Amino acid sequence: MMDINKKLQQIMTESENNCDIYDPVNNPSHYCEGRAYEPIDVINDWELGFDLGNVVKYISRAGRKNNLLEDLKKARFYLNHQINMLELDEDENEASEERMDVYTGQGSENIAYGHNVRNNKDWIEINGKKFEEV
């Protein structure tokens, strides 16, 4: 395993070398000018993925390419998207639900019941109408 200081020095050296040459496609100034690290190097090294990578990208260039507020709103958009996706995954893993068709003397009814992990309440649904805390 590479020493973290050596890895940071390697990234810094590569970034400095790349920023010395004007190249708006591969090394735009709003990402590397006056910086020790290019965001793409940090994003790749930390394996941040799409959403969190964009958060780092927009924060690192905030006010350098576009309007400061616009870049920060873009970063917030991707951070909120990542949080929402994690919450959905968490809810799917923790939710409990059972569905069944029950025959009553009058006919068949569709009944579902479960537990809402967000508010810690049980619920029941009869023919599409939901009731909480039953």
Secondary structure, DSSP 8 states (H G I E B T S, - for coil): ---HHHHHHHHHHHHHHHHTS-BTTTB-HHHHTT-SS-HHHHHHHTT-HHHHHHHHHHHHHTTTSS-HHHHHHHHHHHHHHHHHHHHHHHHHHH-EEEEEEEEETTEEEEEEEEEETTTTEEEEEETTEEEE--
